[in-house]
């Protein structure tokens, strides 16, 4: 292996093993053995497990940022919104250790907890802004109160945080688009009838 590919393979194997077997159960020795390299070679690139976790977390944040399709100052396209959420779910599944093993990771790296908390707070603010823009464009029913908007945004974030656990109990529902559509179904009762027809067709 050359230097670049070695680092990439270490990260890919770490992600796979952490996801499948758990962060607490996997050591750098396990990762090196799976790759057929020495533990010293692995430590040359990543001195410890925490450095691997930090790198994986940074990679996840970069992937989530690059998957963002929704631009607030442009007309809202339901198809693009659905594709954006589907892409986000794919990334979350790839890096599911940070959502399903967060108690273990946060004990090791409290700074990741801080970033994750800020990430979801920011996402909730973005969802609120998105709903307000939808209201402004007349796509939500006029009688919806500010508290209902806040509640809808909270529900949205709760489902984003918990869908991975639901997926574990529904192994046949493997499509990420299925979960993205399920999430946006939260919007249906709040939409203007004309806009509801557009979304119902998209979510079928």
C-alpha positions, 0 to 999 in steps of 0.5 A: 500500500502507498501512504495515501491508500493506507490512510484511506483503507485504515479509515474505511476499515475502522468505519466498517468495524466500529459500525458492525462490532462497536467502538468499545469492542474494536481496538487498533490491533483489530483494525490492523489485523483486518488490513494485514498491516502492523499495528505500528504502521497503523499508529504511524498514520493514526496514533490511537482510536480517538484520532480515528474517531475524530477523523471519521467525525470530520469526514461525516460533517464534510459529507453532510455539508456537501449533500446540502441541496436546499438553498434558502434564497431560491424557490423551494423544490419538493423533489430537491428537498426529498433528495437532500434528506435521502442523501443525508440519511445515506450519510447518517447510515454510513456513519451510524456509530455517531448516532447509535453509539453516541454515549460511548463516543461522547465519554471518550470525546466530549467535544464531539457531543458539543458539535453534535448538539450544535449541529442539531440545533442549527438543523432545527433553526434551518427547518424553522426557517424553511417552514416560515418560507413555505408559509410566506410562499402560501404553501402552508395553511395560513391558520397555522400558529407559531407554536405549531410551526415550532412543534413541527420543527421539533418533530422533524428533528426528533425523527431525524435523530431516531430513524436509525433505531426504527430502521433496525426494527424494519429490516425490510424497509431498506430504502433511504428514500422510504424514510425521507418520505416518511419524514416529510409526511409530517408536513402533509396536515399543515400544507395548503390543499394545492401544495398537499396534492404535489407532496402526496404524489411525490411521497407515494 
